[in-house]
Amino acid sequence: MIQITSTIAIGEDEIEESFIRSPGPGGQNVNKVASAVQLRFDLARNTTLPGDVKARLIGLAGSRMTREGTLILTAHGHRSQERNRQEALEKLIDLIRRATIAPATRYKTKPTFGSKKRRLESKGRRSKIKQLRSSTRDD
């Protein structure tokens, strides 16, 4: 089990790793060794995450989420496969932790007396300017 928060954990069997050739550093090995990691987390079949966390995770994942509901994370910043595996797992944990934070609810507030007064004064000033621009009539 991979512990995300004190109440949320995901099973290691829910994560699928595949190794691909890395576009990053690697010297002569870059064309021979598959050191980059592509981590897949099937969010659609996951049962341990609460529904609201799943919804926020989908929003945070953006283009990394497939239509089938799979989250795909890629790590290729290091030369070693093991360090890339750790980085991909850290990315997943960080993303899920960010999804657990519920956004603050916004409460409707009325404008203050001062802000209403300033708004009406500025409208009055604009009105006066426009009146002065208009042509005067000769009787």
Secondary structure, 3 states (H helix, E strand, C coil): CEECCCCCEECHHHEEEEEECCCCCCHHHHHCCCCEEEEEEECCCCCCCCHHHHHHHHHHHHHHECCCCEEEEEECCCCCHHHHHHHHHHHHHHHHHHHHCCCCCCCCCCCCHHHHHHHHHHHHHHHHHHHHHCCCCCC
